[in-house]
Amino acid sequence: MEREFWKESASSLRESVTERKSENKERINKTSYKKSYEQKDSLKPLRMLENAYGKYVFGTKNDKYAIMVSRKSEFKEETFDNTREKLNEARINEKKITGCRMFADSHKKEESAVIFEESFKNAPPERIFNDLKRAAQNSNKLTLNEMMPQKHNVEKKVFQNIKASVEMLNKKDNKESESIPFFKRAFNIVNDDMNNADEGRNENNENINENSDLLN
């Protein structure tokens, strides 16, 4: 479905990297004594595409790759409620699709913003993009349909941001997996030093005991 707003100059999609902002937010959250359920399970953004009428947020949610699609402005249409702009995660309706899941507001299933969720591990960006495109074409989700028209320039930008954000996640995973052996080695070295120190103390204690026996 291609809405009229896609013909307007304000429909041009602007992209941005939001990883640093989300990392700073996480640091602030970690200093808090208590995290709310919403903070812990909310979508953590990596990249964003937006225009005057809506946006895509690409990131992670509960160790899954996630894309939130929303509308944020009316264009020659009746005013719509704020469920189209922001998904209320306290009242979620889940719909399972082949290889992925889609979440919408349980009170506004067909109109609200949606979160598309899929495992990114061993999943090529092409497959994630095709699954999202198929969901837009086959589901009755109005917001997703409007923001994902069959326009080459829109689809190209969506795919490029899926690919870039998945690559960011894979690099992060690789760095974390590479750091594990180092910490294991460091831990083993510390353990060896402590064991050697203990053995040295035991030997010294034995020598002291032997000398005291001789003196007695």
N, C-alpha and C positions, 0 to 999 in steps of 0.2 A: 504494500500500500504506500503510495507516494502522496503525501499531503502537500498542499499549496505552499507551505512555508519553505520547502526545499528549493523553490524557485527564487526566493528572496536572497539578497546579498548577505543578510544577517545569519543565513543558514550555514555559512562557511565554517567548517570545523577547525578549531584550534586545539593543538595538543600540548600537553605539559607533563613533566616528570614530577611525581608527588612523593617519591620514595623518601627523600630527606625529611619532608614534613612529617610523614608517618613515623619515621625513626625517632624524631624529636618528641613526638607525642608519646611513643612507647616509653622513652626515658622518663618523661614526666609521670606517666602512669606507674612506672616501677618504683618511684619514690613515694607513692601513696601507700598507706597501710592497708587499704582495702580497694579491690577492683570490683566494679559492678559487673553484673552478668552481661550487660550490653557492651561494655568496653572490651571484655574478654573475647566475646564471640562476634564482634562487629567486623565489617570488611576493612582490611588494611590496604589502602591504595598504593599503587606503584606508578600508574600512568592515568592520564585523563584526556578524553576528547570531549569538547563541548562547543555549542553554538548558542545563539540567543534563545533557542526553543527547547533544548534538552542536553543531556550529556551521557557519556559512558565513563564508568570508573573501572579500571582494570587492576586487580589486586589479589589478595588471598583472604580466605575466610575458613577458620577451623582446619588449617592445613590443606585446603583445596584451592584450586584456581577459581577465581570468581569475577564476574562482570556484572556491574549494576547498571541498568539502563533506566533513565528517568526523563520526564518532561518537566520544564520549569517555566514555561511562559505560554500564554494563549495566543493564537493567531487566527483572527476572524472566526472565532468559535466561542461556544458558551464557556463560561468560567468553570474550570474543573477544580476538584478539591485537592488538598495537599498530599494525598496518597500517591498521586502521580509523580510528585517531586521527590518524596522521601518515603522509603519503605519502613513501616512500623514493625520492627522485628519482634515485638511482643505478641503480635497476632499474625502468624505466618501460615500460609497455605502452601504445601509442598506438592509439586507435580513431577513424577519421575518420567524422564525421557531416556531413550536408548543412550547409555554411556554418560548421562549427566542428570542433573536435577534443576528444577526451576522453582523459585519462591516468589510468591505474590502476597498482597494483603488479603487475609481471609475474608474481610468484609467487602473488598473491591477486587475480586480475583481477576476480572477481565480488563480492568482499567488502570490498576496501580502500577507503580514502578516495579521492576522485576530484578531478581538476582539470579544469574545463570551460574551454575557451579559444576566444576568438573575437575578430576584429578589431572594435574599437569605433569606428573612423573611418567616418563616414557610416552607421553602424548604429544605428537607433533602439533605445532600451531595450526597447520592446515586442517587437522581433524577438529580441533576446538572451534575454529572459524566455521567450518562446514556444519558442525552441530548447532552452533548459534544461529547460523543462517537458516537451517532447516526448522529450528524452533520458531523463528520469526515468521516463516512462511506458513507453517502448519498449525501453530497455536492460535488461540483467540485472544492473545494478549495485545490490547490496543496500543499501549505505550511502546512495547517492543516492536510491533509492526510499523508504527509511525517513524520510529528512530532508526529502523533498519530497512529502508526502502531498497528496491532492486536497482540501485544506482552504482555504477562502477566506481566513481570517485569516493563515495561513502564507504563502500565495501573494502576498497583498497586501504583506506586509512584505518578502518577497524582491524583489518588483518595485520597491518604493519604494527599496530599497538599491541595486539595479542602476541605477535612474534617477539617484539622487543621486551614485553613484560615477562613472557615465559623464559626467554634467554636470561633475564636478570635473576629469576628464581633458580634456574639451573646453575648459574655461576655461583650464587649464594650457597646452594646445596653442596657444590663441589668444594668450595672453600672450607665449609664446615667439616666435610668428610676428610679433607686433607689435613685439617688441624688435629683430628683425633689421634693419629699415630704419634704426633709430637708430644701431646699431653701424656700419652701412655708412656713414652720414653722418659719424659721428665719425671713422671710419677715413679717409674721403676728406679731411676737414678737416685731420687730422694729416699726411696725405700732401702736401696742398697747401702747408701751412706748411713742411714739410721741403723740398719742391721750391723754394719761394720763397727759403728760407734758402740752399739750394745755389746758386741763381741769383745771389743777393746776394754770396755768397762768390766765385763765379766772376768777377763784375763787378769786385769789389775786387782780385782777383788780377790781372785784366787791366790795371786802372789802375796797380797797383804795377809790373807788368812794363813798361808804357808809360813810366812815370816813370823807372824804372831805365835804360831804353834812352836816354831823353833826357839823363840825367846822364852816361851813357857817351859 
